[in-house]
Amino acid sequence: MKKSMISLLLLLVGTIGMQLSACNKKNATDNDSTLTASEKQSLAFMIEEEKMAHDVYVLMYTRWGLTPFQNIKESESRHMASVRSLMTRYGVPDPSAGNGTGVFSNAVISQLFLQLSSKGDSSEIQALTAGAIIEEVDIRDLKEQLLLTGKQDIRQVYENLMRGSRNHLRAFVEQLSFKGITYMPIYLSRDEFDTIINSPKETGAGRNTN
């Protein structure tokens, strides 16, 4: 069952990667000539991915009452606000607007939410593991998106979000370590993962580094 869950997660996250790759090949602009179509799609995707993280953590805090989920879900709310400010600035429609917990426009993100929230519902250890998986995925996707925009304001927000995700990953891995569990990376290389985990908590420009 554990192997089946991991295989399904790998498939879902791989599908997300393919969606991003397909979006990034579109360079035409829509009505707003300030952003390319791929930049608009990037913002729309990232707001839902940040919401997915937030919604899972809301459920995990309600289920287990672990402090990291309380702190990190609040951080994810700030992440979402930062992305939404960019969407408002550039007139990009927000696909998450008005959606409740666990409701997403992107079908793959919706399925990932279901899988990870189900995983985290089984035990505290699986909840913390789901959190670490989410942060790995977020770091990977933000790295891809940074390569595709030269907009300084978008880059700054994405860089801040990625610093925050690295801090969140450290927090989840540390909590697992306290419980005697060694977390092994799934979506990041071992070298990148080790570099993150062995580095101190990051601070930086902006307010979204927690």
C-alpha positions, 0 to 999 in steps of 0.5 A: 500500500505504501509503495502504491501511494508513493507511485501514485504521488510520483505520477501526479507530481509528474503530471503537474510537471508536464502541465507546467512544461506545456504551459511554458511553451506558450509564449503568445500574449493575451489581452494584457501585453505586460505578461506572456501567456506562460507567466499568467499561467504560472501565476494561476498555477502557483496560487492553486499549489500554494492553496493546496499546501495551505488546505492540507495543513489546515486539515492536518492541524485540525486532525493532529494539533501539531504546532508546525501545521498551525505556523506553516498554514499561516505562512501559506496564507501569506504566500497566497496573498503575495501571489494574489497581489501579482495577479491583481497587479497584472489583471490575471484571473484567480482560479482559486477565488471563492473556492473552499478547502480542498476545491481546485480548478486544476484537476491534478492539484485537486487529486494531489490534495486528496492523496496527501490529505488522505496520507496525512490522516493516518498518523502524525508521522504520515502527516509530517511526511505529507508536509515534507512532500508538499514542500519538495514539490513546491521547491521544484515547481518554483525553481522551474517557474523562476527560469521562465520569467524576467519580471523582477516582481514575480521573481522576487515573490517566487524567490521568497516563496521558495525560501519559505518552502525550504524553511518549511521542509526543514521544519517537517524533517526536523519534526520527523527526526524528533520522532525517530524517522529519517525522511528521504527526498522524493522530488529533490536530488539528495545533494540539494535536499542535504544542502537545504536540511544542513543549512540554517533557517533562511531570512531574506527580502520580503516577508514570506520566508517563514 
